[in-house]
Amino acid sequence: MSTTEQVHSPEEIRANLAEFVEQQTKSAVATDLDLFGSGLVSSLFALQLVVHVETAFGVAVQGADLKLDNFRTIDAITDLVVRLRA
């Protein structure tokens, strides 16, 4: 079964993203923490986030959606995924 066939609620998406970020940063992260403003992650990590979002949730992040504000917090990424899957 591909990821695009699986149903992910916003809560499941948020939990998946939090787990991914915490594994990568080795830090507990609040879902509203500014990942980049806090200095916790780098611009290279932004690319890893995009790849994770696309593969984990079966979406394509392109064009106007590739802006930093969509990846600034776990909550913002969750909103992006929900919107792209609608």
TINU-292808 format. One record per residue: residue number from 1; residue in three letters; chain; z, x, y of N, C-alpha, C, O in turn. Coordinates in nm, 3 decimals, decimal comma. Atoms other than C-alpha are relative to their C-alpha. Example, Ala and Ser with C-alpha at 12.3 -4.5 7.8 and 13.67 -1.06 7.14 Angstrom:
2
PT / 1 / ALA / A / 0,000 / 0,089 / -0,119 / 0,780 / 1,230 / -0,450 / 0,000 / 0,090 / 0,120 / 0,066 / 0,194 / 0,118 .
PT / 2 / SER / A / -0,006 / -0,082 / -0,119 / 0,714 / 1,367 / -0,106 / 0,073 / -0,077 / 0,109 / 0,090 / -0,026 / 0,220 .
end
This chain:
86
PT / 1 / MET / A / 0,000 / 0,085 / -0,118 / 0,000 / 0,000 / 0,000 / 0,000 / 0,089 / 0,123 / 0,085 / 0,178 / 0,134 .
PT / 2 / SER / A / 0,005 / -0,081 / -0,122 / -0,096 / 0,149 / 0,337 / 0,103 / -0,053 / 0,100 / 0,151 / -0,166 / 0,088 .
PT / 3 / THR / A / -0,100 / 0,041 / -0,099 / 0,139 / 0,140 / 0,634 / -0,046 / -0,118 / 0,082 / 0,036 / -0,196 / 0,130 .
PT / 4 / THR / A / 0,049 / 0,111 / -0,082 / -0,086 / -0,104 / 0,814 / 0,024 / -0,134 / -0,069 / 0,026 / -0,238 / -0,003 .
PT / 5 / GLU / A / -0,025 / 0,124 / 0,072 / -0,017 / -0,361 / 0,541 / 0,148 / -0,038 / 0,002 / 0,183 / -0,153 / -0,026 .
PT / 6 / GLN / A / -0,143 / 0,026 / -0,003 / 0,359 / -0,331 / 0,578 / 0,037 / -0,069 / 0,131 / -0,023 / -0,044 / 0,235 .
PT / 7 / VAL / A / -0,048 / 0,067 / -0,120 / 0,543 / -0,553 / 0,820 / 0,121 / 0,077 / 0,052 / 0,214 / 0,106 / -0,023 .
PT / 8 / HIS / A / -0,110 / -0,071 / -0,062 / 0,772 / -0,372 / 1,062 / 0,052 / -0,082 / 0,117 / -0,022 / -0,110 / 0,211 .
PT / 9 / SER / A / -0,061 / 0,069 / -0,113 / 1,010 / -0,563 / 1,285 / 0,030 / 0,103 / 0,108 / 0,036 / 0,223 / 0,079 .
PT / 10 / PRO / A / -0,037 / -0,095 / -0,105 / 1,096 / -0,409 / 1,623 / 0,124 / 0,082 / -0,037 / 0,132 / 0,201 / -0,004 .
PT / 11 / GLU / A / -0,121 / -0,072 / 0,039 / 1,436 / -0,315 / 1,478 / -0,033 / 0,110 / -0,102 / 0,022 / 0,220 / -0,095 .
PT / 12 / GLU / A / 0,041 / -0,100 / 0,100 / 1,273 / -0,135 / 1,182 / -0,079 / 0,112 / 0,065 / -0,062 / 0,229 / 0,030 .
PT / 13 / ILE / A / 0,077 / -0,101 / -0,073 / 1,032 / 0,044 / 1,415 / 0,095 / 0,091 / 0,076 / 0,084 / 0,213 / 0,068 .
PT / 14 / ARG / A / -0,098 / -0,076 / -0,079 / 1,318 / 0,152 / 1,643 / 0,082 / 0,093 / -0,092 / 0,103 / 0,209 / -0,058 .
PT / 15 / ALA / A / -0,079 / -0,081 / 0,093 / 1,523 / 0,275 / 1,344 / -0,083 / 0,116 / -0,055 / -0,033 / 0,228 / -0,066 .
PT / 16 / ASN / A / 0,089 / -0,104 / 0,051 / 1,226 / 0,469 / 1,203 / -0,019 / 0,109 / 0,106 / -0,010 / 0,228 / 0,075 .
PT / 17 / LEU / A / 0,022 / -0,096 / -0,108 / 1,161 / 0,634 / 1,541 / 0,126 / 0,080 / 0,028 / 0,119 / 0,202 / 0,048 .
PT / 18 / ALA / A / -0,126 / -0,070 / -0,025 / 1,529 / 0,718 / 1,596 / 0,024 / 0,105 / -0,108 / 0,066 / 0,217 / -0,079 .
PT / 19 / GLU / A / -0,018 / -0,093 / 0,111 / 1,546 / 0,879 / 1,252 / -0,094 / 0,119 / 0,014 / -0,052 / 0,234 / -0,006 .
PT / 20 / PHE / A / 0,097 / -0,107 / -0,018 / 1,229 / 1,080 / 1,318 / 0,044 / 0,096 / 0,111 / 0,044 / 0,217 / 0,092 .
PT / 21 / VAL / A / -0,041 / -0,084 / -0,113 / 1,350 / 1,204 / 1,658 / 0,126 / 0,078 / -0,034 / 0,136 / 0,197 / -0,002 .
PT / 22 / GLU / A / -0,124 / -0,069 / 0,035 / 1,696 / 1,286 / 1,525 / -0,023 / 0,111 / -0,102 / 0,040 / 0,217 / -0,094 .
PT / 23 / GLN / A / 0,033 / -0,105 / 0,097 / 1,550 / 1,480 / 1,231 / -0,065 / 0,120 / 0,069 / -0,036 / 0,235 / 0,037 .
PT / 24 / GLN / A / 0,073 / -0,108 / -0,067 / 1,323 / 1,679 / 1,461 / 0,088 / 0,077 / 0,099 / 0,075 / 0,198 / 0,112 .
PT / 25 / THR / A / -0,081 / -0,064 / -0,103 / 1,584 / 1,749 / 1,732 / 0,136 / 0,045 / -0,050 / 0,206 / 0,121 / 0,017 .
PT / 26 / LYS / A / -0,133 / -0,029 / 0,057 / 1,892 / 1,777 / 1,506 / 0,111 / -0,052 / 0,092 / 0,219 / 0,006 / 0,099 .
PT / 27 / SER / A / -0,096 / 0,059 / -0,093 / 2,070 / 1,556 / 1,762 / -0,003 / -0,151 / -0,012 / -0,108 / -0,210 / -0,037 .
PT / 28 / ALA / A / -0,005 / 0,146 / -0,008 / 2,188 / 1,197 / 1,775 / -0,061 / -0,040 / 0,133 / -0,033 / 0,022 / 0,236 .
PT / 29 / VAL / A / 0,074 / 0,039 / -0,120 / 1,970 / 1,013 / 2,027 / 0,015 / -0,150 / 0,024 / -0,012 / -0,231 / -0,065 .
PT / 30 / ALA / A / -0,005 / 0,141 / -0,038 / 2,033 / 0,686 / 2,210 / -0,143 / -0,049 / 0,020 / -0,229 / 0,027 / 0,063 .
PT / 31 / THR / A / 0,137 / 0,051 / -0,008 / 1,728 / 0,459 / 2,208 / -0,051 / -0,011 / 0,144 / -0,171 / -0,027 / 0,165 .
PT / 32 / ASP / A / 0,043 / 0,006 / -0,140 / 1,724 / 0,450 / 2,590 / 0,008 / 0,136 / 0,070 / -0,009 / 0,144 / 0,192 .
PT / 33 / LEU / A / -0,006 / -0,134 / -0,056 / 1,764 / 0,827 / 2,641 / -0,141 / 0,047 / 0,039 / -0,234 / 0,032 / -0,040 .
PT / 34 / ASP / A / 0,127 / -0,059 / -0,043 / 1,481 / 0,988 / 2,843 / -0,017 / 0,131 / -0,076 / 0,045 / 0,232 / -0,042 .
PT / 35 / LEU / A / 0,016 / -0,114 / 0,089 / 1,365 / 1,230 / 2,574 / -0,050 / 0,125 / 0,073 / -0,008 / 0,236 / 0,042 .
PT / 36 / PHE / A / 0,058 / -0,114 / -0,071 / 1,168 / 1,449 / 2,814 / 0,086 / 0,041 / 0,118 / 0,106 / 0,161 / 0,141 .
PT / 37 / GLY / A / -0,086 / -0,029 / -0,115 / 1,392 / 1,422 / 3,122 / 0,130 / 0,068 / -0,041 / 0,187 / 0,145 / 0,036 .
PT / 38 / SER / A / -0,124 / -0,059 / 0,049 / 1,692 / 1,521 / 2,910 / -0,021 / 0,145 / -0,044 / 0,076 / 0,218 / -0,063 .
PT / 39 / GLY / A / 0,029 / -0,135 / 0,048 / 1,517 / 1,842 / 2,804 / 0,013 / 0,013 / -0,151 / 0,001 / 0,122 / -0,206 .
PT / 40 / LEU / A / -0,019 / -0,002 / 0,146 / 1,573 / 1,745 / 2,441 / -0,129 / 0,032 / -0,074 / -0,125 / 0,095 / -0,180 .
PT / 41 / VAL / A / 0,128 / -0,022 / 0,068 / 1,203 / 1,756 / 2,353 / -0,102 / 0,062 / 0,097 / -0,087 / 0,055 / 0,219 .
PT / 42 / SER / A / 0,104 / -0,068 / -0,077 / 0,894 / 1,945 / 2,469 / -0,130 / -0,079 / -0,001 / -0,141 / -0,182 / -0,067 .
PT / 43 / SER / A / 0,131 / 0,065 / 0,000 / 0,536 / 1,850 / 2,542 / -0,066 / 0,009 / -0,137 / -0,141 / -0,080 / -0,175 .
PT / 44 / LEU / A / 0,053 / -0,010 / 0,136 / 0,443 / 1,976 / 2,195 / 0,058 / -0,111 / -0,086 / -0,012 / -0,167 / -0,171 .
PT / 45 / PHE / A / -0,062 / 0,108 / 0,076 / 0,690 / 1,724 / 2,054 / -0,068 / -0,133 / 0,030 / -0,073 / -0,220 / -0,056 .
PT / 46 / ALA / A / 0,072 / 0,123 / -0,035 / 0,498 / 1,452 / 2,241 / -0,118 / -0,019 / -0,095 / -0,145 / -0,131 / -0,138 .
PT / 47 / LEU / A / 0,112 / 0,009 / 0,094 / 0,198 / 1,531 / 2,020 / 0,048 / -0,040 / -0,138 / -0,017 / -0,119 / -0,206 .
PT / 48 / GLN / A / -0,056 / 0,037 / 0,130 / 0,415 / 1,509 / 1,709 / 0,039 / -0,147 / -0,002 / 0,021 / -0,216 / -0,103 .
PT / 49 / LEU / A / -0,037 / 0,142 / -0,011 / 0,544 / 1,171 / 1,829 / -0,123 / -0,089 / -0,015 / -0,120 / -0,189 / -0,087 .
PT / 50 / VAL / A / 0,124 / 0,079 / 0,009 / 0,189 / 1,040 / 1,874 / -0,048 / -0,006 / -0,144 / -0,082 / -0,113 / -0,194 .
PT / 51 / VAL / A / 0,047 / -0,005 / 0,139 / 0,090 / 1,153 / 1,524 / 0,092 / -0,085 / -0,089 / 0,044 / -0,159 / -0,175 .
PT / 52 / HIS / A / -0,094 / 0,079 / 0,081 / 0,406 / 1,001 / 1,374 / -0,022 / -0,149 / 0,022 / -0,026 / -0,226 / -0,075 .
PT / 53 / VAL / A / 0,020 / 0,142 / -0,031 / 0,351 / 0,668 / 1,552 / -0,128 / -0,050 / -0,067 / -0,128 / -0,157 / -0,128 .
PT / 54 / GLU / A / 0,127 / 0,044 / 0,058 / -0,012 / 0,651 / 1,438 / 0,007 / -0,010 / -0,152 / -0,043 / -0,106 / -0,210 .
PT / 55 / THR / A / -0,003 / 0,001 / 0,146 / 0,059 / 0,738 / 1,075 / 0,104 / -0,095 / -0,056 / 0,080 / -0,163 / -0,156 .
PT / 56 / ALA / A / -0,108 / 0,084 / 0,052 / 0,387 / 0,552 / 1,030 / -0,027 / -0,148 / 0,020 / 0,017 / -0,231 / -0,061 .
PT / 57 / PHE / A / 0,016 / 0,142 / -0,033 / 0,272 / 0,227 / 1,191 / -0,145 / -0,048 / 0,000 / -0,171 / -0,163 / 0,035 .
PT / 58 / GLY / A / 0,139 / 0,041 / 0,014 / -0,105 / 0,226 / 1,140 / -0,065 / -0,046 / 0,128 / -0,142 / -0,142 / 0,129 .
PT / 59 / VAL / A / 0,060 / 0,035 / -0,129 / -0,198 / 0,214 / 1,508 / -0,074 / 0,122 / 0,054 / -0,052 / 0,235 / 0,009 .
PT / 60 / ALA / A / 0,070 / -0,108 / -0,069 / -0,430 / 0,421 / 1,726 / 0,046 / 0,000 / 0,144 / 0,032 / -0,099 / 0,215 .
PT / 61 / VAL / A / -0,045 / -0,014 / -0,138 / -0,284 / 0,548 / 2,051 / -0,110 / 0,073 / 0,075 / -0,136 / 0,191 / 0,051 .
PT / 62 / GLN / A / 0,116 / -0,056 / -0,069 / -0,575 / 0,606 / 2,288 / 0,003 / -0,035 / 0,148 / 0,076 / -0,125 / 0,191 .
PT / 63 / GLY / A / 0,023 / 0,033 / -0,139 / -0,676 / 0,610 / 2,651 / 0,127 / -0,017 / 0,082 / 0,213 / 0,070 / 0,084 .
PT / 64 / ALA / A / -0,112 / 0,028 / -0,091 / -0,428 / 0,451 / 2,891 / 0,134 / -0,002 / -0,072 / 0,238 / 0,017 / -0,008 .
PT / 65 / ASP / A / -0,127 / 0,003 / 0,075 / -0,167 / 0,424 / 2,613 / 0,058 / 0,139 / -0,021 / 0,174 / 0,153 / -0,059 .
PT / 66 / LEU / A / -0,046 / -0,138 / 0,019 / -0,143 / 0,805 / 2,597 / 0,071 / 0,054 / 0,123 / 0,052 / 0,170 / 0,159 .
PT / 67 / LYS / A / -0,074 / -0,049 / -0,116 / 0,083 / 0,827 / 2,900 / 0,145 / 0,025 / -0,038 / 0,200 / -0,039 / -0,127 .
PT / 68 / LEU / A / -0,136 / -0,043 / 0,032 / 0,423 / 0,991 / 2,899 / 0,100 / -0,114 / 0,003 / 0,192 / -0,117 / -0,078 .
PT / 69 / ASP / A / -0,096 / 0,110 / -0,011 / 0,603 / 0,673 / 3,005 / 0,009 / -0,081 / -0,129 / 0,114 / -0,139 / -0,158 .
PT / 70 / ASN / A / -0,002 / 0,073 / 0,128 / 0,507 / 0,512 / 2,671 / 0,079 / 0,073 / -0,107 / 0,112 / 0,015 / -0,210 .
PT / 71 / PHE / A / -0,069 / -0,082 / 0,099 / 0,686 / 0,795 / 2,488 / 0,132 / 0,056 / 0,054 / 0,194 / 0,141 / -0,010 .
PT / 72 / ARG / A / -0,119 / -0,055 / -0,067 / 0,978 / 0,861 / 2,725 / 0,129 / -0,032 / -0,076 / 0,219 / 0,052 / -0,083 .
PT / 73 / THR / A / -0,120 / 0,039 / 0,074 / 1,238 / 0,669 / 2,519 / -0,042 / -0,063 / -0,133 / -0,156 / -0,104 / -0,150 .
PT / 74 / ILE / A / 0,028 / 0,067 / 0,128 / 1,262 / 0,532 / 2,167 / -0,031 / -0,146 / 0,025 / -0,118 / -0,203 / -0,042 .
PT / 75 / ASP / A / 0,029 / 0,140 / -0,034 / 1,272 / 0,183 / 2,321 / -0,142 / -0,017 / 0,051 / -0,210 / -0,113 / 0,016 .
PT / 76 / ALA / A / 0,137 / 0,009 / -0,054 / 0,946 / 0,251 / 2,510 / -0,104 / 0,018 / -0,111 / -0,206 / -0,051 / -0,112 .
PT / 77 / ILE / A / 0,094 / -0,021 / 0,111 / 0,775 / 0,380 / 2,195 / -0,004 / -0,125 / -0,088 / -0,111 / -0,165 / -0,134 .
PT / 78 / THR / A / -0,006 / 0,124 / 0,079 / 0,893 / 0,072 / 2,005 / -0,083 / -0,108 / 0,065 / -0,159 / -0,177 / -0,003 .
PT / 79 / ASP / A / 0,079 / 0,101 / -0,073 / 0,746 / -0,154 / 2,274 / -0,150 / 0,028 / -0,013 / -0,229 / -0,064 / -0,030 .
PT / 80 / LEU / A / 0,140 / -0,038 / 0,015 / 0,417 / 0,039 / 2,254 / -0,053 / -0,040 / -0,139 / -0,160 / -0,099 / -0,151 .
PT / 81 / VAL / A / 0,044 / 0,031 / 0,137 / 0,396 / 0,002 / 1,875 / -0,014 / -0,152 / -0,018 / -0,113 / -0,199 / -0,074 .
PT / 82 / VAL / A / 0,006 / 0,146 / 0,012 / 0,476 / -0,371 / 1,891 / -0,125 / -0,053 / 0,070 / -0,194 / -0,140 / 0,017 .
PT / 83 / ARG / A / 0,117 / 0,045 / -0,077 / 0,207 / -0,418 / 2,157 / -0,131 / 0,035 / -0,071 / -0,223 / -0,047 / -0,078 .
PT / 84 / LEU / A / 0,122 / -0,044 / 0,067 / -0,055 / -0,217 / 1,967 / -0,024 / -0,075 / -0,131 / -0,138 / -0,091 / -0,174 .
PT / 85 / ARG / A / 0,015 / 0,072 / 0,127 / 0,013 / -0,408 / 1,646 / -0,025 / -0,148 / 0,019 / -0,058 / -0,218 / -0,077 .
PT / 86 / ALA / A / 0,017 / 0,145 / -0,027 / -0,014 / -0,751 / 1,814 / -0,144 / -0,042 / -0,014 / -0,177 / -0,159 / 0,004 .
end
